[in-house]
Amino acid sequence: MNVGLVITAAGESIRFGTKNKLLSQLFNHSILYHVIRRFYTILEIKVCVITASKNAIEAYKKEIKGLIDAPWPIVCIEGGSTRKESVQIAVSHLGECSKVIIHDAARPNVSKDLLQKLWISSLAHSAVIPGLKITDTIKRISDKNMVVETISRDELIKVQTPQIFDLKLLKKAYKKIKEDQLTDE
């Protein structure tokens, strides 16, 4: 089985401040370095595509050169103006893959246990996403910012990454969905 890994890293780190958080150092290596290494345990990965902003692409390529033990080729490309665009661009660089793992580089602490559970689940399912139960109270508001309803959180989760999809299914979904309907795969 050929699996592609897409790491979305084209954000601008606005909430983090002036510095690109993915280039911040942790134990003598960048956050980006640590994120990539988290996926070394999935042996089926054949290629990794990282999306970068125009301003960060050269710095990311330099970081990738430090991954001399990478078990697969890593390509850094310019992403799009939205996450969806970036993922679509990256997917077009995967070649002949049957599955794709999509992960946000801003989430470096994905555990090996979660990765293993997601991977095993993806062998039986076409789409696998991790999610956390919502514990906050959720309210629907009117156009005048007045509370009109308390939404039951029993059927809601906060979706996270990594997400794993059969590549054909993801491409088919992209063709059916409008840009403004998608914030995540």
Secondary structure, 3 states (H helix, E strand, C coil): CCEEEEEEECCCCCCCCCCCHHHCEECCEEHHHHHHHHHHHCCCEEEEEEEECCCCHHHHHHHHHCCCCCCCCEEEEECCCCHHHHHHHHHCCCCCCCEEEEEECCCCCCCHHHHHHHHHHHCCCCEECCEEECCCCEEEECCCCCEEEEECCCCCEEECCCEEEEHHHHHHHHHHCCHHHCCCC
